[in-house]
Amino acid sequence: MNALKKNDFKEGWVIIVAAVLQYVFGYPATILPMVEILFGPKYQSFKTSETEKAVIIGLFTVFMNLVSIFVGPMVKSRSSSFVAILATSCQVSGLVICAFSNSTALIMIGFGMLVG
């Protein structure tokens, strides 16, 4: 009775298109203002160039999407609580590194890699 039929997922392409649109238009629109608000004074004191700012955002999006590949297998091999604690620990440590950073490179590591 509950077996899936061939036509059950005929409109699945709509979900895929919606996910792609969310990744393309959703994340950059919410991330860019947040980064400027968080790190604006540090950017000014470090004299950060526009290229370095773009690298920070690029690292954030790359690591955010790269980590999502490993979440499913990690949940299957460990528990979901372990993965949640690990992700939260990475994000908190990244923000702490950013708070006490004294160079743009530390912001790249903290925000770009650990928070992403």
N, C-alpha and C positions, 0 to 999 in steps of 0.2 A: 503494500500500500504506500509506504513512504519512500519508495525508490524514486530517484530523480529521473525525469524524462529528458529526452534530448532537447526539447524546446523550453525547458525551465529557465535557461540562462541565455535566451536569445537576445535580450536587451542588456547584457553585461557590458557591452562596449560603452554604454552611457556612463557607467560607474568608472570605467577606465578614463574616459575623457574628462569627467569631473575631477578625478584625482590629479590628472596632469594639469588641468587648469588651476587647481588649488596650489600645486607645487610651483607653477610658473608665476601666478599672480598673487597668491595668498601670502606666502612666507616673506618675499622681499618687501611687501608693503607693510608688514608688521615689524620686521626686524630692523630696517634702516632707521626709522625714527628712534627706536629704543636704543640703538647703539650710539647715536649722536647724543641722546640725553644722558646716557650712562657715562660715556667716555669723552664728552666734549671738553671738559677742563683738562683732562689728561692729554688729549690730542694737542691742545694748545701749548701745554707745558713741555711736551716732547717734540713739538714742531713736526707732527706727523704729516706726511704727504698724502695726497689723495690716493696714490697707488697703494700705500700701506693700509689705508682704510679699506680699500677694495679687497686687498688680500685677506684682511680680518673677516670680512663678510663672506668672501669666497671659501675660506677655511671652515667657517661656521656651517655653511650650507653643505659643503662636501662631507664633513664629518657627521652632520645630522642625517644625511641620506645614507652614508656608509654604515653607520651604526644600526640603522633600521634593518639592514640585511641580517644582522646577527642576533636580533632580539628574539625572533621565533625559535631558532635552534637553541639559544641559551635558556629560554623558558622551558623547552622540552627536556634539556639535559639537567637543569637545576629547577628551582621553583620560581614562580613569578615574584615572590617576595624578595628573593635574592637579586633578581634582575632590577627590581625597583630600587632596592637599597644601593646597588652598584651605580645605577644611573643617577640617583640623587647625590651620592657621594662624589661622583665625577663633576656634576654641575656645581655643587657647593664648593668643592676645592678649586674649580676653575674661577668662580666668582671671587673667592678669597685671594687667589693669585692676582687677579685683576685689581682688586682693591689695594693691594700692597705693591703693585708693579711700579718699576722705575724706568721702564723702557717699553717701546712698542712691541718688541719681540715677546715680552711676557704677556702682553694682551693677546697677541696672536696665539700663544700656547694656551693661555687660560680660557679666553672666550672662544677663540676660533676652534680649538681642538677639544678641550674638556667640556665646555658648555654645549658645544655642537654635538 
